[in-house]
Amino acid sequence: MNKKAAIFACRFTGWVGILLSLLFWQIYGPVGLVIGWIGSMLWFGLAWYFQRSIDAQ
């Protein structure tokens, strides 16, 4: 697996998740916003993990 591509994909998905959390906010209220943020943070965390594994090499 190309880790740089995985990092890009995770970060891109994180930003899309943040945008979707705004939609969830309109549909589900504050709970939807928080759930969207948590989902986005998981993607950003995965990108950070991959980046750290590249830097360690």
C-alpha positions in Angstrom: 0.0 0.0 0.0 1.3 3.4 -0.9 1.2 5.2 2.5 1.3 8.7 1.1 -1.8 8.0 -0.9 -3.4 6.5 2.2 -2.6 9.7 4.2 -4.1 11.9 1.4 -7.2 9.7 1.3 -7.7 9.8 5.1 -7.2 13.6 5.3 -9.6 14.1 2.3 -12.2 11.9 3.9 -11.7 13.7 7.2 -12.5 17.1 5.5 -15.5 15.6 3.7 -16.7 14.3 7.1 -16.4 17.7 8.6 -18.6 19.1 5.8 -21.1 16.3 6.2 -21.2 17.0 9.9 -22.7 20.4 9.1 -25.4 18.6 7.2 -25.9 16.2 10.1 -26.2 19.3 12.3 -29.1 20.5 10.2 -30.8 17.1 10.2 -30.1 15.7 13.7 -29.1 18.7 15.7 -26.1 19.1 17.9 -25.8 15.3 18.4 -25.3 14.9 14.6 -22.6 17.6 14.6 -20.6 15.9 17.4 -20.9 12.5 15.8 -19.7 13.9 12.5 -16.7 15.5 14.3 -15.9 12.3 16.0 -15.9 10.4 12.8 -13.7 13.0 11.1 -11.2 12.9 14.0 -10.9 9.1 13.5 -9.9 9.7 9.9 -7.4 12.4 10.8 -6.1 10.2 13.6 -5.5 7.4 11.0 -3.7 9.8 8.7 -1.5 10.9 11.7 -0.7 7.3 12.5 0.3 6.6 8.9 2.4 9.8 8.8 4.1 8.8 12.0 5.0 5.4 10.6 6.6 7.0 7.5 8.6 9.4 9.7 9.9 6.6 11.8 11.4 4.8 8.9 
